[in-house]
């Protein structure tokens, strides 16, 4: 991208605590079971071990409404290492089936309950299936409802006619291990995930029995201990994840003991057990509704509380008639858990480190443009912290080929990191790459953002187009932006190459819900340059003041002598 042009006559309208904070999730429901969607930080009181704590941050995450036609997803406007889902986005659910506790025939209730649950979801929401004993029915997260229904329909109850206490204890150990493993797939800070655990009963803590575990040829008896520490391990795993666990009882528990085990698991998330035998299949839609809005608050624990032990959590809402659902307690990690993850001191070291780093949250996007006198393409990378008041100390970018070889890398200059967004420019051969952007902030936190990128210009008839970069007018010049807020309009910047003498180039700036959807609004355009050097710059302004928060596609379509030649698009994220 060349130096930012002056806009000239183009009219832009309007122009004490120690360690990392800890997140607590909760849900607020009306007496009728509908989510409360208008809470503010001032409405919420957080207590830890009976003492009120200041709320450092407050966030509401709301899933998309399930009614009406669903538009296709749009390309993300940038890549980020922040796991949290965007507001009004799709949600994920995972169905975990303890088929060895379900009697033959009772699986029909499970299939009906799954159908009911799916009926309440948005078409873009994803669902997966996991059986505690892998039966080949496991389904990765998908929006394909047919796959989920087929897996549920293929489930067969495998409970023994008279399960011994020994076998029940060993099965329970497998269940707890499976749930711990599931929670590890959804680390804290990511999108809220609903986990539905279908079972008839599990052994409560405090039971030690003897049973034969492993293959049928095993002759050695193995002690199956179900101790409080096994449930505490699940509780800690749940505290370190975004999993909201719901226990679904497929039938009446064979004994009060096994029922007690289910109640122990349900208590981890603070959710009531769904009883299918009592017609609870209709309650599955209620579970969808209750999980459509999630609130998150952060507080800073005192050093003495970072002891690896559970702490009582209370969330209260200063309104009458509101029911709050949250974990009754959570484990706060010891300080040494943070020290084990020593931060790299140089951003370049992160280019050869395969691990994801999220301690420093930031976003990044890459844009292609022509490099004069070179067969290579210039890639301009924008990057910026997601947190206010945070500054970047260093940053690098690397491109990896299909074999995983680091082929190109570049380092940001200090002056370029002082801008918002910061920039890094590199040259690369046209092609597809995996891009890694690594940065360290001024406090020493490290972060990496990974994304697939195509380094190329876009053909448009006899022309070549650079990437569409979105931004605003700043002091008469174009300034790139990765996100937008209260700005009345957004500017699109496109460089056009290969302009022939006498050719009449025109352009239209527009916005749409999708890349190929109908035009919602048309903006204004201005063409800079006379094309004498074969190059023009197109600036397109589109109105965004009335747009709701979320993603919208900006398009700039190019015509040559009145004939459509091509277009470039980019997604705009409005906060």
Secondary structure, DSSP 8 states (H G I E B T S, - for coil): --S--B-TT---S-----SS-EEEEEEEE-TTS-B-----GGGEEEEETTEEE---EEEEEEB--SSS--------SSEES-----TTB--EEEEEE-GGGS-TTTHHHHHHHHHHHHHTS-TT-EEEEEESS--S--EEEES-HHHHHHHHHH------TT--HHHHHHHHHHHHHHHHHHHHTSBTTS--EEEEEEES----SSEEEEE--SSTT--S-EEEEE-HHHHHHHHHHHHTB-EEEEEEESS--SSHHHHHHHHHHHHHHT---EEGGGTGGGHHHHHHHHTTEEEEEEE---GGG-SSSEEEEEEEESSTT-EEEE-SEEE---HHHHHTS---S-GGGGGG--S--BSS-EEEEEEEEE-TT-SSEEEEEEEEESSTT--EEEEEEEEE-TT--EEEEEE--HHHHTSSSEEEEEEE-SEEEEEEEEEEETTS-EEEEEEEEEE--EEETTEEE---EEEEEETTEEEE-S-BSS-SEEEEEEEEE---TT--EEEEEEEESSTTS-EEEE-EEEEES-STTSEEEEEEEEE-TT--SEEEEEEEEEEETTEEEEEEEEEEEE-
